[in-house]
């Protein structure tokens, strides 16, 4: 009989022990990955790499599916498969760093977080009394500003200011002799490069079209008055004030839907600001000495908040 080699025997024993340990670890890992009843407690219907998918999520997908006459069981399988595929894509996106590197993904996440933060506010419909109280305390928001309706006759002179001045003086003389403003504009005026609004508008709108000097001249007119020709870098302008409307608070009955929209807008802003203020206080935020520093007054106000 051949005598066993002690070294080989020990090596074989070590190898078998190692294999046994490895198999044991794999079996333990497999056991950990195998789902158990406790993994699907409550309304959990699936797990994707540990992430739970609930029956509630399946129901939400079912509401958006195009049924096409499919059987209920088939519809649920399709809805669940969509959620599984979606979760796989999300997990892959996180794994390759899209949250850190892709601005579109980060923006979508931020918007989703904002919606989640303010969801409770949006879900609660205000009472009629709350809306009326909000309207009464924010009447400036629902007030139409003072508006003016101005017409002009523009004289460009084809770029020749002297010719434009002569043209404007002739039009003024025609107006004095009874020619209507509208007829004089149609007969003698040049096309405006920036036409004036054909309706009452706030002075700031008129200012953007005419500039400050011409607008100030128009605002001192009485309704129906015509200002003598005024020069600008583009030519000459004859202005007429057609109508002037004072500032007006719109009745609640007229702007009720606007009141509701503004109410929700401010409630959302307040809820989001409260969340961000609390998050800033709880977070560890460190700024480089070279980074823009918060305003001292704003910082003191933040520190005083409970």
C-alpha positions in Angstrom: 0.0 0.0 0.0 1.3 3.5 -0.9 1.7 5.7 2.1 -0.2 9.0 1.9 1.9 12.1 1.6 1.2 14.3 4.8 1.7 17.6 2.9 -0.7 16.6 0.1 -3.3 15.5 2.7 -3.1 18.8 4.5 -3.4 20.7 1.2 -6.4 18.7 0.2 -8.0 19.2 3.5 -7.4 23.0 3.4 -8.8 23.1 -0.2 -11.9 21.2 0.8 -12.3 23.5 3.8 -12.0 26.6 1.6 -14.4 25.3 -0.9 -16.8 24.5 1.9 -16.5 28.0 3.3 -17.0 29.5 -0.1 -20.1 27.4 -0.9 -21.4 28.3 2.5 -21.0 32.0 1.8 -22.7 31.7 -1.6 -25.6 29.7 -0.1 -26.0 32.3 2.6 -26.0 35.1 0.0 -28.5 33.2 -2.1 -30.6 32.7 0.9 -30.5 36.5 1.6 -31.4 37.3 -2.0 -34.3 34.8 -2.1 -37.5 36.6 -1.2 -39.3 35.6 1.9 -42.9 36.2 3.0 -41.7 39.1 5.2 -40.2 40.8 2.1 -43.7 41.2 0.7 -45.6 42.4 3.7 -48.3 45.0 3.4 -49.0 46.0 -0.2 -45.5 45.3 -1.6 -45.9 43.2 -4.9 -42.3 43.2 -6.1 -38.7 44.1 -5.3 -36.1 45.3 -7.7 -32.6 44.9 -6.2 -34.3 45.5 -2.9 -36.4 48.4 -3.9 -40.1 47.8 -3.2 -42.9 48.3 -5.7 -46.4 48.5 -4.2 -49.8 47.6 -5.4 -50.7 51.3 -5.1 -48.1 52.2 -7.7 -49.5 49.5 -9.9 -52.9 51.0 -9.6 -51.6 54.4 -10.6 -50.0 53.0 -13.7 -53.3 51.1 -14.6 -55.1 54.4 -14.5 -52.8 55.7 -17.2 -52.7 52.6 -19.4 -54.5 52.4 -22.7 -56.7 49.4 -21.9 -57.3 48.1 -25.5 -59.7 45.5 -24.2 -56.9 43.6 -22.3 -57.9 41.2 -19.5 -57.5 42.6 -16.0 -54.7 40.1 -15.1 -52.8 41.0 -18.3 -53.2 44.7 -17.5 -51.8 44.3 -14.1 -48.8 42.3 -15.4 -48.1 45.0 -17.9 -48.4 47.7 -15.3 -46.0 45.9 -13.0 -43.5 45.2 -15.8 -43.5 48.9 -16.6 -42.7 49.7 -13.0 -39.9 47.1 -12.9 -38.4 48.4 -16.1 -38.7 52.0 -14.8 -37.0 51.1 -11.6 -34.1 49.3 -13.4 -33.6 52.4 -15.5 -33.7 54.7 -12.4 -31.2 52.5 -10.6 -28.9 52.5 -13.6 -29.1 56.2 -13.9 -28.1 56.7 -10.2 -25.3 54.1 -10.6 -23.7 56.0 -13.5 -24.0 59.3 -11.7 -26.7 61.1 -13.7 -28.0 62.8 -10.5 -24.6 64.5 -10.2 -23.8 65.1 -13.8 -27.0 65.6 -15.9 -28.6 69.0 -15.4 -31.9 67.8 -16.9 -32.2 65.0 -14.5 -31.3 67.2 -11.5 -33.8 69.8 -12.6 -36.5 67.2 -12.9 -35.7 65.9 -9.4 -35.8 69.4 -8.0 -39.2 70.0 -9.6 -40.5 66.6 -8.3 -39.3 67.5 -4.8 -41.0 70.9 -4.9 -44.2 69.2 -6.0 -43.9 66.7 -3.1 -43.2 69.5 -0.5 -46.2 71.6 -1.5 -48.5 68.7 -2.3 -50.4 69.0 1.0 -50.9 72.7 0.5 -52.3 72.2 -3.0 -54.6 69.4 -1.9 -56.4 71.5 0.6 -59.1 73.7 -1.1 -59.5 77.1 0.6 -62.9 78.1 1.9 -64.9 81.0 0.4 -64.1 83.0 3.6 -60.4 82.3 3.2 -60.4 83.5 -0.4 -62.3 86.6 0.4 -60.0 87.4 3.3 -57.0 86.9 1.0 -58.6 89.2 -1.6 -59.3 91.9 1.0 -55.7 91.8 2.3 -54.1 91.8 -1.2 -56.3 94.2 -3.2 -53.2 95.8 -4.8 -52.6 92.5 -6.6 -56.1 92.7 -8.2 -56.0 96.4 -9.0 -55.8 97.5 -12.6 -53.2 100.3 -12.9 -54.0 103.6 -14.4 -54.1 103.4 -18.2 -53.9 105.8 -21.1 -54.8 105.5 -24.7 -52.5 107.6 -27.0 -52.4 107.9 -30.8 -49.7 109.4 -32.8 -48.9 110.7 -36.3 -45.3 109.8 -37.2 -43.3 111.9 -39.6 -40.1 110.3 -40.7 -39.2 112.3 -43.8 -37.4 109.2 -45.2 -34.6 109.9 -42.7 -34.4 113.6 -43.5 -35.3 115.5 -40.2 -35.8 118.8 -42.0 -38.3 117.2 -44.3 -39.9 115.4 -41.4 -40.3 118.7 -39.6 -42.0 120.4 -42.6 -44.3 117.4 -42.9 -45.2 117.6 -39.2 -46.0 121.3 -39.5 -48.2 120.8 -42.5 -50.1 118.1 -40.6 -50.5 120.4 -37.6 -51.9 123.1 -39.8 -54.4 120.7 -41.3 -55.5 119.6 -37.9 -56.1 123.2 -36.9 -58.3 123.7 -40.0 -60.5 120.8 -38.9 -59.0 117.7 -40.4 -59.6 114.8 -38.1 -56.6 113.2 -36.4 -57.5 109.8 -37.9 -57.8 111.1 -41.4 -54.5 113.2 -41.1 -52.7 110.1 -39.9 -54.0 108.0 -42.7 -53.4 110.7 -45.4 -50.0 112.2 -44.3 -48.4 110.1 -41.6 -45.6 107.6 -42.2 -45.6 104.0 -41.0 -44.5 103.6 -37.4 -41.5 101.4 -36.7 -43.1 100.5 -33.3 -46.8 100.9 -33.6 -48.6 102.2 -30.4 -51.1 99.8 -28.8 -54.6 100.5 -30.1 -56.1 100.4 -26.6 -55.6 101.9 -23.1 -52.3 100.6 -21.6 -50.3 101.4 -18.4 -47.8 104.2 -18.8 -44.8 101.9 -18.6 -46.0 100.1 -21.7 -46.4 103.3 -23.5 -42.9 104.3 -22.3 -41.4 101.3 -23.9 -42.9 102.3 -27.3 -42.4 106.1 -27.2 -39.5 106.6 -24.8 -39.6 108.8 -21.7 -39.8 112.3 -23.3 -42.7 111.6 -25.6 -44.6 109.6 -22.9 -44.2 112.4 -20.4 -45.6 114.8 -23.0 -48.6 112.6 -23.7 -49.4 112.2 -20.0 -49.9 115.9 -19.4 -52.5 116.1 -22.1 -56.2 116.2 -21.4 -58.5 113.7 -23.1 -58.9 114.9 -26.7 -55.9 117.3 -26.7 -53.1 117.2 -29.3 -49.5 117.9 -28.5 -47.5 120.0 -31.1 -44.9 118.1 -33.1 -42.1 116.7 -30.9 -38.7 115.7 -32.3 -37.0 112.4 -31.6 -34.0 110.7 -33.1 -36.3 109.0 -35.6 -38.4 112.0 -36.7 -41.3 114.0 -35.5 -44.4 112.9 -33.5 -47.8 114.4 -33.1 -49.5 112.9 -30.1 -53.2 112.8 -29.1 -54.6 111.5 -25.8 -57.7 109.5 -26.7 -58.7 108.2 -23.2 -57.4 108.1 -19.6 -58.6 105.5 -17.1 -57.8 105.7 -13.4 -56.6 102.9 -11.2 -59.4 100.4 -10.6 -59.8 97.6 -8.0 -61.5 94.7 -9.8 -64.5 93.2 -7.9 -64.0 89.9 -6.2 -66.8 88.3 -8.3 -64.8 89.2 -11.5 -61.4 88.0 -10.3 -62.3 85.0 -8.1 -60.4 82.5 -10.2 -57.3 84.8 -10.1 -57.7 85.2 -6.4 -57.7 81.4 -6.0 -54.6 81.0 -8.3 -52.7 83.7 -6.4 -53.7 82.2 -3.0 -52.3 78.8 -4.0 -49.2 80.4 -5.5 -48.4 82.2 -2.3 -49.2 79.1 -0.2 -46.8 77.1 -2.3 -44.1 79.6 -2.0 -44.5 79.9 1.8 -44.4 76.1 2.2 -41.3 75.7 0.1 -39.6 78.6 1.8 -40.3 77.1 5.2 -38.9 73.7 4.1 -35.8 75.3 2.7 -35.2 77.4 5.8 -35.5 74.4 8.0 -33.3 72.3 5.8 -30.6 75.0 5.8 -30.6 75.1 9.6 -30.3 71.3 9.8 -27.7 70.9 7.1 -23.9 71.2 7.4 -23.2 73.9 4.8 -19.6 75.1 4.5 -18.6 78.0 2.2 -15.1 78.7 0.9 -13.6 82.1 1.9 -13.7 82.9 -1.8 -17.4 82.0 -2.2 -20.1 84.8 -2.2 -21.0 85.3 1.5 -24.6 85.6 2.7 -25.8 89.1 3.5 -25.2 89.9 7.2 -28.7 91.1 7.8 -30.2 88.1 6.1 -27.9 85.8 8.1 -28.9 87.5 11.4 -32.6 87.2 10.5 -32.1 83.5 9.7 -30.4 82.9 13.0 -33.2 84.4 14.9 -35.8 82.1 13.4 -36.9 79.3 15.7 
